[in-house]
Amino acid sequence: MDTPINVFSEWAQNGKDEGMEKHHRDSVMNMLDFACSGLSEYSLIDAGCGNGWVIRHTSNDDKCSRAIGVDGSSNMITKAKRLDNKNQYYCEDLLNWIPSKKVDIVHSMEVFYYFEDPALLINHITKNWIKKEGRLIMGIDFYYENKASHSWPQECCISIMKLHSEKEWKGFFEKAGLKNVKSWRNGQDKEWGGTLIVTGTN
Ligand SMILES: C[S@@+](CC[C@H](N)C(=O)[O-])C[C@H]1O[C@@H](n2cnc3c(N)ncnc32)[C@H](O)[C@@H]1O
């Protein structure tokens, strides 16, 4: 078993990060469509951005004024900066970092369950990263109702992976003070529960 940061640093070196772009793309597009629709302009942070593919995609949208990626893995951030010298990337633990300016949207795909206390992280992001009326949107494939994902901690040898139900995740958003909290699943198929998407506004 190793820490999430160490495991994903290795993934950045052996090219497995590119598989994440392929597998997460459909759910990320669903999340971005929802979060950005109706906005004439927005700034966005991708929390746990990996190699920065969501930032590179988003910053091509004319309506996106600022796109920032944050990840705790230095290998991921080095790769993101190598692929993109236009946008900002920071190598930081999400729990310690605070942006210099709050943003309209905080997006995060397959990251929040790598924290001992996800409620603490959601609270920190809500208070310190998101503008009033701004939005937090999160997608995860590892959650209680998606039984097919339960074996991942052993298979991936990652030390911290916290299993919570959809109701618990929504509760974390509500406790942080987010409003209009809603959730849905994207990409359900037979035994696969799909990506659990949870969102709310500040
Ligand atoms: C499954 S990957 C997802 C990457 C990206 N969101 C994507 O969809 O391609 C999880 C990412 O979370 C990052 N991460 C895990 N724990 C973190 C922490 N405490 N602070 C910052 N980043 C963290 C890892 O380094 C990794 O890049």
The ligand as a MOL file (V3000), in Angstrom:
LIG
                    3D

  0  0  0     0  0            999 V3000
M  V30 BEGIN CTAB
M  V30 COUNTS 27 29 0 0 0
M  V30 BEGIN ATOM
M  V30 1 C -7.5260 9.4280 -10.1450 0
M  V30 2 S -6.4510 10.7990 -10.3590 0 CHG=1
M  V30 3 C -7.5260 11.8950 -11.2730 0
M  V30 4 C -6.7730 12.9440 -12.0440 0
M  V30 5 C -7.6470 13.8530 -12.9330 0
M  V30 6 N -8.7060 14.4780 -12.1660 0
M  V30 7 C -8.1890 13.0990 -14.0940 0
M  V30 8 O -9.4100 12.8780 -14.1740 0
M  V30 9 O -7.4220 12.6880 -14.9820 0 CHG=-1
M  V30 10 C -6.4050 11.5170 -8.7540 0
M  V30 11 C -5.5040 12.7350 -8.6350 0
M  V30 12 O -5.6500 13.3060 -7.3300 0
M  V30 13 C -4.3930 13.7470 -6.8790 0
M  V30 14 N -4.4200 13.8180 -5.4100 0
M  V30 15 C -4.6650 12.8170 -4.5370 0
M  V30 16 N -4.5840 13.2570 -3.2690 0
M  V30 17 C -4.2800 14.5940 -3.3400 0
M  V30 18 C -4.0260 15.6190 -2.3790 0
M  V30 19 N -4.0870 15.3670 -1.0600 0
M  V30 20 N -3.7520 16.8710 -2.8110 0
M  V30 21 C -3.6560 17.1330 -4.1470 0
M  V30 22 N -3.8750 16.2010 -5.1070 0
M  V30 23 C -4.1680 14.9460 -4.7170 0
M  V30 24 C -3.4190 12.7000 -7.4160 0
M  V30 25 O -2.0950 13.1640 -7.4740 0
M  V30 26 C -4.0230 12.4010 -8.7920 0
M  V30 27 O -3.4340 13.1740 -9.8090 0
M  V30 END ATOM
M  V30 BEGIN BOND
M  V30 1 1 1 2
M  V30 2 1 2 3
M  V30 3 1 2 10
M  V30 4 1 3 4
M  V30 5 1 4 5
M  V30 6 1 5 6
M  V30 7 1 5 7
M  V30 8 2 7 8
M  V30 9 1 7 9
M  V30 10 1 10 11
M  V30 11 1 11 12
M  V30 12 1 11 26
M  V30 13 1 12 13
M  V30 14 1 13 14
M  V30 15 1 13 24
M  V30 16 1 14 15
M  V30 17 1 14 23
M  V30 18 2 15 16
M  V30 19 1 16 17
M  V30 20 1 17 18
M  V30 21 2 17 23
M  V30 22 1 18 19
M  V30 23 2 18 20
M  V30 24 1 20 21
M  V30 25 2 21 22
M  V30 26 1 22 23
M  V30 27 1 24 25
M  V30 28 1 24 26
M  V30 29 1 26 27
M  V30 END BOND
M  V30 END CTAB
M  END
